[in-house]
Amino acid sequence: MCPRWATPTRARANSWVGLLAPAGVPADVVSKLNGAVNAALKSPEFQKFLIEQSLKHAGGTPEQFAAFMKAETQKWGAVIRRQNIQVE
């Protein structure tokens, strides 16, 4: 009998990376950082790097990223609770 962790599932997990700042950072600073990051993500050099690494970028606004993180937390939290996953 296969251990439970070896059982194939239909779940698909992807890794992601985001830039966060401490609470209370002034909105103009967040906006400036966000603009710089989005510009860098669109640069030809970075696009070439992403293609070479089989990666893709999303970019967007701080609000979009906050919504994405909330959705990921809810989705994977439900999986953890449903499967009764525990830290060992």
Secondary structure, 3 states (H helix, E strand, C coil): CCCHHHCCCCCCCCCCCCCCCCCCCCHHHHHHHHHHHHHHHHCHHHHHHHHHCCCCCCCCCHHHHHHHHHHHHHHHHHHHHHCCCCCC
